[in-house]
Amino acid sequence: MRNLMTYLVLSSTILFVSACQKEAPEQAAPSSTSAQAAQHAPADAVPGSHEDWCGEHQVPESMCTRCNPSLVAAFKATGDWCEAHGLPKSQCLTCDPTLKIERPPQKKGH
Amino acid sequence: MVRLLILVALLLAALPGCRDLEEPEPPARAPTAAAADGEMCEEHGVLEAVCTKCKPALAAVFKAKGDWCEEHGFPESFCPSCHPERGGRPAVDVSSAGDGPADGTKVRFQTQETARLAGLRFAKAVERPTSREVVATARVVYDGTRVAQINPRMPGVVRAIRVDVGAEVRAGAPLAVIESAGVGADQARLQSARTRLDVAEADYKRTEALRKDGVSSERDLLAARREREDARAEVRSARAALGMVGAAPQGSARYTLTSPIAGVVTQRNTSIGRLVDAEDLVFEVVDPSTMWVDIDVPEADLSLVSVGQQVSLTLDGLKGREFTSTISYVALAVDLRTRTAVARAPLANDDGALRANLFGRGRITVTDPSVAVLVPRAAVQRARGVHLVFVRMSEDSFEARRVSLGPAEGELVSVSGRVKAGDDVVTEGSFLLKTETLRESIGAGCCEVD
């Protein structure tokens, strides 16, 4: 009974939080944890820039299907999709452990 | 319990703050699950799931892949202005079917205390040698060492048939009587050889006596002896020729064709009065006490199959019965047309139920050179067409690993994927973690559990 109650409580809290994050993931994250925010790119990051980087998944934020699942269709459309692991082939380290995804260097003056 | 209620109260109190948050640049249209599965964007004339006008974030991906029409702001490959014939759809299926959580999706609790409250339970993934089955089509054939295909020993005319198809015969039992000119010739040759031998014997004795008296020379005696030995050899040869066909040394020029083994007559390809040649197959006798089962092993599984492995067989014509045996032979060549090789298993046929060309299925128990990783069934979750196992990375973080399921052993199931023996996998509570990963896939952005 205690376990059941625990699940109900946790599930309800998860639902609330996910609803919140779906509305504004970029803004909601800092309110929960600043460490989490530091892992993700700011909303105005230019694709391909140093700032465009998802620290959690170690790929450019603008290419991160785990942070933005709506990108999956674009990767599929361009033939860059690993069905087995649910990632772009160009990011699938399971299929190609030698793959190196490097963060672009910071521009001088920043 | 009181702490839980306090936790809920705090979260509920925090909710209004969340709701106040606004998207800085709301998209022109909120994507829907249906949109990803074939719905067109009526405003822009492209598939909704890849509409870069409605979802500007997609543009970065298409640009990075070099698939971009700068002029119209759509992917070049299906730009509705440049390629109207493509109907605004990419060449490949981009539907979301099977888009379960990605391999390696992380779920992290904000505190270890929250993780503890979740009541997760764990088990170690274990490693075991695998035994699996190679299943292939099988057919019953005669035991090749117990089949006698019988030709006439000498050309001739069939004068009598002693047995017909289906008759059970002993070894040496008569099958047919054949009259042969060859037999007559051999009989005549034997007769001639016997006469020659009689003469040679007498000549040798006479020459030997003369030699003792000093009348005959040693050379004459040697010549007489040679003639006697030649005559004896001819007699033996003629007798052997007649003996091989089973004909009498003299009298009728007929011989009896007999069965070399005990068994059942399965073919009779002649009749009375027919002229038969030495190459003609006139009778087939089979001993059905043992049959062979030939299993057509696919090329890909051949490396796993070897002599001595256990095999169980079910036959379409013998419902409800299962036969067991061991592999006695694996063919050295693969059939060029079917890309299979025969693995053979002998089967005792005591009750005569097995018949040639019965069709069925053979299951060869093979030992896989690899080892299997097994986890409790409760550790496996299914999410949007993929199976997931959650591996504990630290006290408060977990990683979803996509796995393929293999054979089960009681409460354990073998999995292939990035799960190793010794990994702590979540059993109780893995559903909760799955819910989190699905939350990510519907657009939440991260998998923090508060």
Interface residues (C-beta under 8 A of the other chain):
Chain A: R2 N3 M5 T6 Y7 V9 L10 S11 S12 T13 I14 F16 V17 S18 A19 C20 Q21 K22 E23 A24 P25 E26 Q27 A28 A29 S31 S32 T33 Q36 H40 A43 P47 G48 E56 S62 M63 T65 R66 C67 N68 P69 S70 L71 V72 A73 A74 F75 K76 A77 T78 G79 D80 E83 A84 H85 G86 L87 T94
Chain B: M1 L4 L5 L7 V8 L11 L12 L15 G17 C18 R19 L21 E22 E23 P24 P31 A36 L47 A49 V50 K55 A57 L58 A60 V61 F62 K63 A64 K65 D67 P75 S77 F78 P90 V92 D93 V94 S96 G98 D99 G100 P101 A102 D103 G104 T105 K106 Q110 T114 L117 A118 G119 V386 R402 R418 E428 G429 L432 T435 E436 R439 E440 S441 I442 G443 A444 G445 C446 E448 V449 D450
